[in-house]
Amino acid sequence: MLSKPTFLVVIWLLVFSAAQAEESVLGLYEAEVPVEDQGAEQRQQALREALEEVLNKVAEAQHTPVDPARIDAALEKAERYVQQYRYTEEGLWVLFDRRAVDGMLEQGSGTGQATLEALQLRITGIRSLPDYAQVIHYLGSLKMLSSAQPRLVTPEAVLFELRSRNGKQGVIRAIVHDGFLAQRDRDASIPTFHYSP
């Protein structure tokens, strides 16, 4: 069982790591491309190049198949997806609207929001900050997951909310196959795994 000070540190780490995860996700939606000048024509070309870079990053991270014709149509109207931009010493930095980009990719893949399933996963055996770091690193390495966020921390377990296009059984099969976490209580409504360092 975790002591109270350790428990508080774990909670702080969870909040901090969730903020870091959100920041890294936002990094998918930005790009910086070189420009020769700050004219309108150069800006439009740079916005198209930046959007193409972002669409490729996001599609790869989310394992989303894309429709090339839909991508080409989006690139012609790249300014519609821009949340903000600014000129830098290296060129034009652009941040694109996350919802607009995700929506376009989902429509273009023929999948849609319903295919991104939320599920909960309970992990026991996390007794220290290094344990937590190992588990969150492992979950982050699973390419089928688009996110893994801690939702509840108790001295006995951490409850994570996962988002995946592979469904609950696909995620469970992948975790069992990897062997990093040991499955516990297979009949539980919330899949439970145990971490042993």
MOZICOR-V116335 format. One record per helix or strand. SS is the DSSP state (A for helix, B for strand). FROM is the first residue (numbers start at 0). LEN is the number of residues. Records with the same first field share a line. If there is no record, write none. Layout:
# MOZICOR-V116335
SS->FROM-LEN + FROM-LEN
This chain:
# MOZICOR-V116335
A->3-24 + 39-23 + 67-9 + 77-4 + 97-12 + 112-3 + 128-13 + 166-12
B->29-4 + 81-6 + 91-5 + 116-8 + 144-9 + 156-8 + 181-3 + 190-4
